[in-house]
Amino acid sequence: MSPAPEQVTATRPASDMQRESEDAWAALKKSANHYGIYTVGFFSLFVLWHIVSVYLFSSVLFPPPLPVLAKAGELMANGKLFEHVGYSMMRIAVGFTLGSAIGIVIGLLMGSFASVRRFLDPYVETLRFIPAVAMITVAVIWFGIGETSKFFIITYATVFIVILTTAAGVSSIVPNKVRAAQSLGATRTQIFFLVTLPATVPFILTGMRVAMANAFTTIVAAELVAANHGIGTLPWQSRLYMLIPEIFVALLTLALLGFTVDRCFRWAIYKFAGRYSPVRAAAQIVCGDCYVGLSLRRTKHA
Amino acid sequence: MSLISISGLEKTFRSRQGADYTAIRDFDLEIHEGEFFCLLGPSGCGKTTVLNIIAGFDEQTRGDVMLDGRPIGGPGEDRGVVFQGDDPLFTWCSALQNVEFGPRLRGMSRGERESHARKYIELVGLGGQEEKFPGELSGGMKQRIQIARCLANESKMLLMDEPFGALDAQTRSIMQEQLARIWHQNETPVLFITHDIDEAVTLGSRIGVMTAGPESTLKGIVDVNLGAERRRTDDDFMQVYRVVYDMIREEVLQSLSREDQEAAA
């Protein structure tokens, strides 16, 4: 007769199980904390808006969130909102791409060649203080109220920020990187494409992110003044007929659109350009008055 | 004929305040094929200046600096440089891409340069770390990637500027052992800058001692005939150490007293 198989008990000390469930609970609480506070913070804006507009400053000039959201639904249903957003986004896409491309090329040239820098510095250092908004008049006189004037204004709003950050990126390259490449036998052209350019990528991307926010501000102003379509025309046209909820729909749309585009930009940087950002030292650039930190942690420290 | 031949080298740094500083004067040095030459001196004596001139990063004020009988005109692939810090590594490239950078410049095919680079990563003991980025590697690993990158370029000689200076003592002594092992395998001529006597005696086949600055020159050269296996506790190791120590002690004292005077002034 074979011996009875040894009995293995699967029970563990109660204290152990308790600790484990406590850990899981803590992790859950932590993530709930993280997303929960974020969501609550987001919705508190609407609650605050409701309280203020209904109980404190009740006025037809300040609609509460529910009628505004209802109006937004209406404008989405008849497609008007999407049409406006489509126009604005198309203008931003064209102007931003053009402005970034020109800015990167000029920035790289200014950063690489002292003669180019000296020659172009007066232009950059004076023109960048003329706000793109102030160029709207000129753009309309030159190009009419068609798409060309919008492209011009958005390009203008983008180009200087990208030039400055790109040039700053080139000039802040560590000399030892260039020396190392030289000692490995790199020619000047090879150094530019294999060392200078990749070392500058985080600066370029940071500049583009800031420029994107600038493009948003500018497109609204441009459409406000001279356009028939676009999210910027919505508040201005609605004002004529006292369509207050429409104005607020436009503002809400701008906020959500900007948020979404910036998140997409961040995600794209992380996804496609993570390796260009030094892991430890985040690229930090002082750009005009705003201090911008682009921190991309690709991986944890070894 | 010697590989590097320096005679009557002088380097003066122009200062904007008008007071020029002559770091090196009347400096002569010959470095031969197959030797590991350690240039040792107190801090601020101009060791790195000499290396920068040989590397072609800097130009001498006076004197001749020849490589294979030809004057040096700028940096080149025949002189690989290992720097003290980790900033010469390309942070956007993986360890493997850093090491294959030199062969890539010369148009070696992808597959060929990859197996070439892997060989050298293996040699410095970093097999398996090929896909990591410099930011993910420790200080010692980063220096080994720098060394592998230079070795993979198969240059005529290596210039090393205190490559282990920023590492902790334990890591440093292991790195020295590894470097000695690698060097005995291929005997690529090395000029190694250090201020650490122990390091110089551990690695060098000859040690050149510099005088304190300004106007530093070569005080003397010590031949190290200790073979490949060196132990810090061996008598002959201690003997060489003592000779070098006596030579450099005076210079360090002089360098310190000069710093004190400058501080008092």
Interface residues (C-beta under 8 A of the other chain):
Chain A: V174 N176 K177 R179 A180 A181 Q182 S183 L184 G185 A186 T187 Q190 L194 V195 P198 A199 V201 R275 Y276 P278 V279 R280 R298 T299 K300 H301 A302
Chain B: A55 G56 F57 G74 P75 G76 E77 R79 G80 V81 F83 G85 D87 P88 L89 F90 T91 W92 F101 G102 L105 R106 K132 F133 G135 E136 L137 S138 R149 C150 N153 S155
